[in-house]
Amino acid sequence: MSHRTGLVLDFGGVLTTPLLPAVLAFEQRERLPQGACVKALYMDEEGVRLTHELERGAMGQTEWNEAAAPKLGVSPDNLMGRIFADLRPEQTLIDAAAAAKQAGIKVGILSNSVGLAPWNLYDGYELDELYHSVVISECHGLRKPDPELFEVMLELLGLPAGECVFVDDTEEYVRAAEKLGFAGVHAQQPEQTVSRLEALLGVNLAAPH
């Protein structure tokens, strides 16, 4: 098997700590029943529509906050920022991406947006400086798993899907990428993800000690 020469990474839940514990912590702080966010925003038809519109840039974050807050019975003030306040950098994957880039792998970030203002999920991660290409869904009017969004990334990297690995914590998006020819990695545990990437890319991604 020939090794791949491109690496495309999701952001939230891959370069950050997992999303669900942050959401559960938010529910605790707001005295909501456990699972309230998932039920109201990801299992409810209207909640899903709102999130998809936000991801595609058809709705701004402030508008989303105002629409989502009544569904949870909480204040809309910086709601998205409050939901994900506990997210932290996942240093294992950040270091692995840096090692891949240093080894000559083209590295891109492909992320479904949660809006960029008033709260910016990407602040402090220096995406434009550290990676070859950055594709945020709302800037293109698309969202994963739209094939066209993957094509935008491939064009920026100058590589075909068959040369690239795609990593995401959402299995649906990994399968969509695989249908296009990517090698897919479902990110669940950082060390396992890095081990799988080393096999696919043919490079050592462990952070130097």
C-alpha positions in Angstrom: 0.0 0.0 0.0 1.4 3.4 -1.0 1.3 6.0 1.8 -0.9 9.0 1.5 0.6 12.5 1.1 -2.3 14.7 2.4 -4.0 14.9 5.8 -7.3 16.6 6.3 -8.5 17.1 9.9 -11.8 18.1 11.4 -11.4 20.7 14.1 -13.9 20.4 17.0 -13.4 17.0 18.7 -10.2 16.3 16.8 -7.9 19.3 17.5 -9.9 20.0 20.6 -11.0 17.8 23.5 -14.3 16.0 22.9 -17.4 18.0 22.4 -19.9 15.9 24.5 -18.2 16.4 27.9 -18.2 20.1 27.3 -21.9 20.1 26.5 -22.6 18.0 29.6 -20.7 20.4 31.8 -22.7 23.3 30.3 -25.9 21.4 31.2 -24.7 21.0 34.7 -23.8 24.7 35.0 -27.3 25.7 33.7 -29.1 23.2 35.8 -30.5 21.4 32.7 -31.3 17.7 32.7 -28.5 15.6 31.2 -29.0 15.2 27.5 -31.1 18.4 27.1 -28.8 19.9 24.5 -28.6 16.8 22.4 -32.4 16.3 22.5 -33.2 20.0 21.7 -30.5 20.7 19.1 -29.6 17.4 17.5 -32.6 15.1 17.8 -35.3 17.8 17.2 -36.1 18.5 13.6 -36.2 22.3 14.1 -33.0 22.2 16.2 -31.2 20.2 13.4 -32.4 22.7 10.8 -31.0 25.6 12.8 -27.7 24.0 13.2 -27.4 23.1 9.5 -28.3 26.7 8.6 -25.6 27.9 11.0 -23.0 25.5 9.5 -23.8 26.7 6.0 -23.6 30.3 6.9 -27.3 30.9 6.2 -27.7 32.1 9.8 -25.2 33.9 12.1 -24.3 32.7 15.6 -26.2 35.5 17.3 -29.3 34.5 15.4 -28.7 30.9 16.3 -28.3 31.8 19.9 -31.6 33.6 19.9 -33.4 30.7 18.2 -31.8 27.9 20.3 -32.1 29.5 23.7 -35.9 29.1 24.1 -35.6 25.5 23.2 -33.3 25.0 26.2 -35.0 27.6 28.4 -31.7 29.5 28.9 -30.4 33.0 28.2 -29.3 33.5 24.5 -26.3 35.7 25.6 -23.2 34.1 24.0 -25.0 30.7 24.1 -22.6 28.9 21.8 -19.6 30.2 23.7 -21.2 29.0 27.0 -22.0 25.5 25.5 -18.4 24.9 24.5 -16.6 26.9 27.2 -14.8 23.8 28.5 -13.2 22.8 25.1 -9.4 22.7 25.3 -6.7 22.0 22.7 -6.1 18.3 22.0 -2.3 18.6 22.1 -1.7 15.0 21.0 -3.4 15.6 17.6 -2.0 19.2 17.3 1.5 17.8 17.7 0.8 14.9 15.3 -0.4 17.4 12.7 2.7 19.5 13.1 4.9 16.4 12.8 3.1 15.4 9.6 3.6 18.9 8.1 7.3 18.8 9.0 7.6 15.4 7.3 6.3 16.9 4.0 2.6 16.0 4.4 0.1 18.6 3.2 -2.2 19.3 6.1 -5.6 20.9 5.9 -8.5 21.8 8.4 -12.0 21.1 7.3 -14.6 22.2 9.8 -18.3 22.6 10.1 -18.7 26.1 11.5 -20.6 27.0 14.7 -20.4 30.7 13.6 -17.5 33.0 14.0 -19.0 35.8 16.1 -19.5 36.8 18.9 -17.7 33.6 20.0 -15.0 32.2 17.7 -14.2 28.5 18.3 -10.9 28.8 16.4 -9.4 31.7 18.4 -5.9 30.9 19.6 -5.3 27.9 17.4 -3.4 29.8 14.7 -5.0 27.8 11.9 -3.9 30.0 9.0 -0.3 29.9 10.2 0.0 26.2 11.1 -1.8 24.5 8.2 -1.6 24.5 4.5 -5.3 25.1 3.9 -8.3 25.9 6.2 -11.9 25.4 5.0 -14.7 26.6 7.4 -18.1 25.5 6.1 -20.0 28.8 6.5 -17.5 30.6 4.2 -18.5 28.3 1.3 -22.3 27.9 1.9 -21.8 24.2 2.4 -21.5 21.7 5.3 -20.0 18.3 5.8 -21.0 15.8 4.4 -21.6 17.8 1.2 -19.1 16.3 -1.4 -18.5 19.8 -2.8 -17.0 20.9 0.5 -14.4 18.1 0.4 -13.7 19.1 -3.2 -12.9 22.7 -2.1 -10.3 21.3 0.3 -8.7 19.0 -2.3 -8.4 21.9 -4.7 -6.7 24.0 -2.1 -4.3 21.2 -1.3 -3.7 20.3 -4.9 -4.3 16.6 -4.2 -6.8 14.0 -5.3 -8.9 12.3 -2.6 -6.9 9.1 -3.1 -3.8 10.8 -1.8 -5.5 12.0 1.4 -6.5 10.8 4.8 -9.6 12.4 6.5 -10.0 12.5 10.3 -13.3 13.4 12.0 -15.0 12.5 15.3 -18.4 12.2 13.4 -18.5 8.8 11.7 -21.1 10.0 9.1 -18.5 12.5 7.7 -15.7 9.9 7.7 -17.9 7.6 5.6 -18.8 10.4 3.2 -15.1 11.1 2.7 -14.3 7.5 2.1 -16.9 7.4 -0.7 -14.9 10.2 -2.4 -11.7 8.2 -2.1 -10.2 9.4 1.1 -8.8 7.0 3.7 -11.0 7.6 6.7 -10.1 7.7 10.4 -12.9 8.0 12.9 -11.3 9.9 15.8 -12.3 8.5 19.1 -9.2 8.3 21.2 -6.1 10.4 20.4 -3.4 7.8 20.7 -5.3 5.4 18.5 -5.9 8.1 15.9 -2.2 8.9 15.8 -1.3 5.3 15.4 -3.7 4.9 12.5 -2.3 8.0 10.8 1.3 6.8 11.2 0.3 3.7 9.3 -1.5 5.6 6.5 1.0 8.3 6.1 4.2 6.3 6.7 5.7 8.8 9.1 6.4 9.0 12.8 4.0 11.4 14.4 4.9 11.0 18.0 5.9 14.3 19.7 9.7 14.4 20.4 10.5 14.0 24.1 
